[in-house]
């Protein structure tokens, strides 16, 4: 029987597809705008046609789909797009192959135990030897998400994904209080759109001219020359460090926090690493412990698709 698998990473902005012959293997990678098709099954059908794969049941053992939203009884409705995806409908589209539907960060969580040093870029240093515990993936992109690879035994891991982007986030300094009034949740601030709103609110607070909203990409590009953009990057660095540290404490992720997502990767080029690590470690009685917890950016391409190649075969 064929061992090939269709894998897909479905986000609010882009949807990625590939074919895998085994752990770590990806071929026929295609990226589509999520808004470019009326439904996920339409996008999947277009992918199969474009790759010339033919009827899936003749070559495909199963399909693993990661989607940006909570999964309930084999269905997920994307948090930041109009699609609803059903495992049964996907299976029917593929001629009856088994289908597994997971949260997008669960897919990245599947990759965490398999990451190599070449897949990672350290974010700051750590003091002394690292601790032993779980690992957490923290995504900043169209939205914000997190998933934990829980160390059950030395070589056994269980993956737990939540909806961390919808946790409450309140200001902790006077500067933050002047800027963060437009939102309440982590994703309101730590996301592509959220960074644009942070910059707009910062410009208003500083009375620095017209407060028009800009993209995160434009803000990062101007951070070296625009004082408002520079302050936005510094505040983003502090907020991201604070939230990542909170997630480490909540999930005992002593093996480290692993950042991913298009916005996180772009932020890394201009990040205030000192502000990030200071906020990450500033955890009261746990401060000294947090100095031993490493932080990384995942630089391996397509981490969610790669994670899905490590998933166990679908039952049935």
C-alpha positions in Angstrom: 0.0 0.0 0.0 1.2 3.5 -0.7 2.7 5.4 2.2 2.2 8.9 0.7 0.2 11.4 2.6 -1.4 14.8 1.7 -0.6 17.5 4.2 -2.1 20.9 4.4 -1.6 24.0 6.7 -4.7 26.2 6.4 -4.3 29.8 7.8 -6.4 32.9 7.7 -4.3 34.4 4.9 -2.6 31.5 3.1 -3.1 27.7 2.7 -0.2 25.4 2.1 -0.3 21.9 0.6 2.3 19.2 0.1 2.7 15.4 -0.4 4.8 13.4 2.0 6.4 10.0 1.7 7.5 9.9 5.3 8.7 11.8 8.3 10.6 15.0 7.3 9.7 14.5 3.6 7.8 17.2 1.6 7.3 17.4 -2.1 4.9 19.3 -4.4 4.6 22.3 -2.0 2.0 24.8 -3.2 0.9 28.0 -1.4 -2.5 29.6 -2.2 -4.3 32.6 -0.9 -7.1 31.4 1.4 -9.5 33.9 0.0 -8.8 32.6 -3.5 -11.2 29.7 -3.3 -14.7 29.4 -2.0 -13.9 26.4 0.3 -11.1 24.2 1.5 -12.3 21.3 -0.6 -12.2 23.5 -3.7 -8.6 24.5 -2.9 -7.7 20.8 -2.3 -9.2 19.8 -5.6 -7.3 22.5 -7.4 -4.1 21.3 -5.7 -4.6 17.7 -6.8 -5.3 18.8 -10.4 -2.3 21.1 -10.5 0.1 18.5 -9.2 -1.3 15.9 -11.6 -1.6 13.4 -8.8 -4.8 11.8 -10.1 -7.4 10.1 -7.9 -6.1 10.2 -4.4 -7.2 6.8 -3.4 -4.8 5.2 -5.9 -1.7 6.7 -4.3 -2.5 8.3 -0.9 -2.8 6.5 2.4 -4.2 9.4 4.4 -4.5 13.2 4.7 -3.6 15.3 7.7 -5.0 18.8 7.7 -3.9 21.6 10.1 -6.3 24.5 10.4 -6.2 27.8 12.3 -9.1 27.3 14.7 -10.4 24.9 17.3 -11.3 21.4 16.2 -14.7 20.1 17.4 -16.0 16.6 16.4 -14.1 16.5 13.1 -14.9 20.0 12.0 -13.0 23.3 12.3 -14.2 26.8 11.5 -11.2 29.1 10.8 -11.0 31.9 13.3 -9.7 34.5 10.8 -11.4 33.4 7.6 -14.8 32.2 6.4 -13.9 28.6 5.7 -15.4 25.6 7.6 -13.5 22.3 7.1 -15.1 18.9 7.7 -12.9 15.7 7.9 -15.8 13.7 6.3 -16.1 16.2 3.4 -12.3 16.1 2.8 -12.4 12.3 2.8 -15.2 12.3 0.3 -13.2 14.8 -1.9 -10.2 12.4 -1.8 -12.2 9.3 -2.6 -12.6 7.9 0.9 -9.0 8.1 2.3 -8.7 8.5 6.1 -8.4 12.2 7.2 -7.1 13.7 10.4 -8.0 17.3 11.2 -5.9 19.2 13.8 -5.3 22.7 15.0 -2.5 24.5 13.1 -0.3 24.9 16.1 -0.8 21.2 17.0 1.0 20.5 13.7 3.9 22.6 14.8 3.9 20.9 18.2 4.4 17.6 16.4 7.6 18.9 15.0 9.1 20.2 18.3 10.6 16.9 19.4 12.3 16.5 16.0 13.9 19.9 15.6 17.7 20.0 14.9 20.0 22.9 15.7 20.1 23.9 12.0 16.3 24.3 12.2 16.6 27.0 14.9 17.9 30.5 15.6 18.5 31.3 19.3 16.8 34.4 20.6 19.1 35.6 23.3 21.2 33.4 25.6 20.5 31.3 28.6 22.3 31.1 31.9 23.9 27.7 32.6 22.5 24.3 31.6 18.9 24.2 30.3 16.2 22.5 32.2 14.2 19.4 31.2 10.5 19.6 30.6 8.0 20.3 27.9 8.4 22.5 24.8 6.0 25.2 23.5 5.5 26.5 20.0 4.3 30.2 19.9 3.0 31.5 16.6 2.6 35.1 15.6 1.1 35.5 12.1 -2.4 36.5 10.9 -3.4 35.4 14.4 -1.6 34.2 17.6 -1.5 30.6 18.8 0.4 28.1 20.9 0.8 24.4 21.4 2.8 22.3 23.8 4.8 19.1 23.2 4.4 17.5 26.6 7.2 15.2 27.6 5.5 12.1 28.9 8.7 10.0 29.0 12.1 10.6 27.5 11.2 9.6 24.0 7.4 9.9 24.2 5.5 13.2 23.6 1.9 14.3 23.7 0.7 17.4 21.8 -1.7 19.9 23.4 -3.0 22.9 21.4 -5.1 25.7 22.8 -6.4 29.1 21.9 -3.7 31.2 23.6 -4.4 34.2 21.3 -7.7 34.8 23.1 -6.2 35.1 26.6 -6.6 38.5 28.2 -3.7 40.9 28.0 -3.6 44.1 30.1 -1.0 46.9 30.2 1.6 46.8 33.0 3.2 50.2 32.5 2.0 53.8 31.9 3.4 53.7 28.3 1.4 50.5 27.6 -1.7 52.0 29.2 -1.5 54.9 26.8 -1.4 52.6 23.8 -3.2 49.3 24.5 -6.7 50.7 24.9 -7.9 49.4 21.6 -7.9 45.7 22.5 -8.2 43.2 25.2 -6.7 39.9 24.0 -3.2 38.7 23.1 -4.2 38.4 19.5 -5.5 42.0 19.4 -1.9 43.1 19.9 0.4 40.2 18.8 -0.7 39.5 15.3 -0.2 41.1 11.8 -3.1 43.4 12.2 -2.5 44.0 15.9 1.0 45.4 15.3 -0.5 47.8 12.8 -2.9 49.0 15.5 -0.1 49.2 18.1 1.8 51.5 15.8 -1.3 53.7 15.1 -2.1 54.0 18.8 1.6 54.8 19.5 1.6 57.5 16.9 -1.5 59.1 18.5 -0.1 58.8 22.0 3.1 60.5 20.8 1.2 63.1 18.7 3.5 62.1 15.9 1.5 63.2 12.9 -1.2 61.3 11.1 -2.2 58.1 12.8 -2.9 55.9 9.7 -2.6 52.2 10.1 0.4 50.5 8.5 1.3 46.9 7.9 3.7 45.0 10.2 6.1 44.6 7.3 6.2 48.4 6.7 6.7 49.1 10.4 9.6 46.7 10.7 11.2 48.2 7.5 11.1 51.7 9.0 12.1 50.7 12.6 15.7 52.0 12.1 14.6 55.5 11.0 11.1 56.1 12.3 10.9 56.7 16.1 7.2 55.6 16.3 8.0 52.3 14.4 11.0 51.8 16.7 8.9 52.2 19.8 6.3 49.8 18.4 9.0 47.2 17.8 10.3 47.7 21.4 6.8 47.3 22.9 6.1 44.3 20.7 9.3 42.7 21.9 8.3 43.3 25.5 4.7 42.0 25.1 5.8 38.9 23.1 8.5 38.1 25.8 5.9 38.5 28.6 3.3 36.3 26.9 5.8 33.7 25.9 7.2 33.6 29.4 3.6 33.2 30.8 3.0 30.3 28.5 6.2 28.6 29.6 5.2 28.9 33.2 1.6 27.7 32.6 2.8 24.6 30.6 6.1 23.8 32.4 7.8 24.2 29.0 11.3 24.3 30.5 12.8 22.9 27.3 12.1 26.2 25.7 9.7 28.5 23.7 9.9 28.1 19.9 8.6 31.1 18.0 7.2 30.6 14.5 4.9 32.4 12.0 5.4 35.0 9.3 5.2 38.0 11.7 7.5 36.4 14.3 10.2 35.7 11.6 10.0 39.3 10.3 10.1 40.7 13.8 13.3 38.7 14.5 15.2 40.9 12.0 14.5 44.1 14.0 13.7 42.7 17.5 14.9 44.2 20.7 16.2 40.9 22.1 17.2 42.4 25.4 13.6 43.7 26.0 12.2 40.4 24.9 14.3 38.3 27.3 13.9 40.8 30.1 10.1 40.5 29.9 10.3 36.7 29.4 12.4 36.3 32.6 10.6 38.9 34.7 8.4 36.4 36.6 8.7 37.1 40.3 9.9 34.1 42.3 10.5 32.3 39.0 12.8 34.9 37.6 16.0 32.9 38.2 14.5 29.7 36.8 13.4 31.5 33.7 17.0 32.6 32.9 17.7 28.9 32.2 14.8 28.5 29.7 15.9 29.0 26.1 14.0 30.8 23.4 14.3 30.1 19.7 12.9 31.0 16.3 12.0 28.1 14.1 13.7 28.8 10.8 13.0 25.4 9.1 10.6 26.1 6.2 7.0 25.0 6.5 7.1 23.9 10.1 3.4 22.9 10.3 3.6 20.8 7.1 6.8 19.2 8.5 5.1 18.5 11.8 2.3 16.7 10.0 4.7 14.3 8.3 5.6 13.0 11.8 2.0 12.3 12.8 0.9 8.7 13.3 -1.1 7.2 10.5 -4.9 7.8 10.7 -6.9 4.9 12.2 -9.1 3.0 9.8 
